[in-house]
Amino acid sequence: MSDAPRVRGSHAPGGIPDARRALTEWIDAAGEAGRTFLQVRLLRTGDGQYEIRHARDVHRSILSLETVTSDPYAARFIAQMTSGGEHRPLKTAPTLRQGWALVDLDVRALWTALDYLYPACALHWYAELAGTLRVTHWREVAARQSGMYGAVKLLPADVVRNTVRACCGDAVCLRRVAWNVDGDTPLDLPSEGDTTGDALVPCPEACSMFISFARQVLVLERAPRHELPGLGRLGVEEIEQVREIATHAASGTLGTAREGEFSEATNSRRMRYLALRLAEEKARIGDLPAPELPCEGCPKAVPCRGCPMV
C-alpha cells in the first residue's frame, strides 16, 4: 500500500499543478529581470509565453543562440552533455552547457523543459516553500542499501559529514542538502556561499551519486594508515592519490577524471575529500618546526643567530 497523501510530501495529490502554478507566478512577479533557477534564467516573454536560457547567456542576442521554439523536449538533449561533450550523470552539477534558448514555451512546456534540465527540482523547490517537503535522513537511506553498497551504513557521523562536503558542495552540486545524518545528528555543514541563484533547491535524500561515492569513501577509510611527517596519518589509498596527483602536476598532465569515476585519483570529489582529510590532519598535528639545515659556505662575516655552522 502506498503512503497516505499527508506523508507523500511533494508527491501528494495536487502537488504538480500547485507547483507549476507557483513557479509561473514567481517568474511573472520578476518582470523583465526574470528568475535564475540554478544555472538557467526563466523569463516571461508574453501572455502565457516563457523562455529558458543559460543564466550566463542572459545578455546575448537571441540570434547568437541555438534556438528551439515551443519544444520542451529539446531540454533533454541540452542537459545530457557538457560543453566538452562529456556525459552529465548528475543534472544538478554546475556543468550545464551554454549557447541555447528555448522560446515560446507555454506553462506546461516550461514545466516539462525545466524538469528535463533539473529533474524534480521545481517540485522540491515548491514543496519546501509549501512546507510539504519529505526528507529522508542518511541512516534510513543507508539502511536500505544492499549488496556491494550495504556497508555504507557503517560510516561514522564525522566521515558522513566529510563525504557530504566533498560530494554535495556547490562546486559539484547546486542543490542544498536538506537531510542530516539522522533525526538527532545534524550535518552542520559550513556555508560555501550562495551560488544557486534566486531559488534554493533542497535535496531531500542522498542520491545514487552520493551512495556510490560513500562506498569509495568506505574503501579509503578502511585502508591501513601510516604517519607521514608533516602530513599526518594517511591511508595507503590516500598516499597513492597524493603521488598520482603530484606526478601528473609535475608532467603537466593533471586533468580531471569524469564525474562518476571515483576510483580515479583526479576525480573532483576524491580530491575534495583528500583536501578535507589533509586539513583535518594538519589541525591535529599543528605546524612542525623547520628543519635545521646547515648553510653551505655562508659568505656572511657575521653569522645569523643560531647558525649551525658556528
Secondary structure, 3 states (H helix, E strand, C coil): CCCCHHHCHHHCCCHHHHHHHHHHHHHHHCHHHCEEECCEEEEEEECCEEEEEEHHHCCCCHHHCEEEECCCCHHHHHHHECCCCCECCCCCCCCCCCCEEEEEECHHHHHHHHHHHCCCHHHHHHHHHHCCCCCCCHHHHHHCCCHHHHHHHHCCHHHHHHHHHHHHCCCCCCCEECCCCECCECCCCCCCCCCCECCCCEECCCCHHHHHHHHHHHHHHHCCEEEECCCEEEEHHHHHHHHHHHHHHHHCCCCCCCCCCCCCCCCHHHHHHHHHHHHHHHHHHCCCCCCCCCCCCCCCCCCCCCCCCC
